[in-house]
Amino acid sequence: MNRYLIFIVLLVALLNSVHAGNDGDADTTVQPPPEQFLVELSEYEIDDALPVGLIEAEVLDLIRTSGGIPVETVRITAISDTQSFCKFGRRATATVGTITHGNTTSHRTKEVELGLVLRITLSARTDGAVADIDYSTSRMAQAGTADSPPDVLTNSMQATQHYSFGERRLLSTRGGDKTTCVVVTVSKID
């Protein structure tokens, strides 16, 4: 009987040592938290046309000195290597024509989507972040009349750029009656 008792004690000790060895194999590394960023995108309208051939710093300086106030500003937080998305908008009814039958005039209308959509994916780098940005807007250029429907202006842009934290970068510009400039700043959230 002593042999059985010794055998059982040895078996229990062996099983405990195997079980303790398995606990050591478990992954005990702690994953660092994902990096977080604040992205600010501002769309400016400037009355003056931009001269051809300006470099990015000169365009940013022109925006700053023009005293322009952003037409649109979006701030969104993002986590590295994950797409962030925001959409702001409204539906508006626009008159697209009139029909007259005798003394009765009726207006033909159409629903129009207005607003903005922003999709952004950031990848952290030691000297900043690389941002993949997809931005689009649509807004009415004017109110329109019963005889003339309003013009709906749409802008779409996609770009991948490197951003140093806290520094403004020019995403795009568009000339026309007014110059539209889109500026982006990426900051790291600690």
Disulfide bonds with the S-S distance in Angstrom:
none
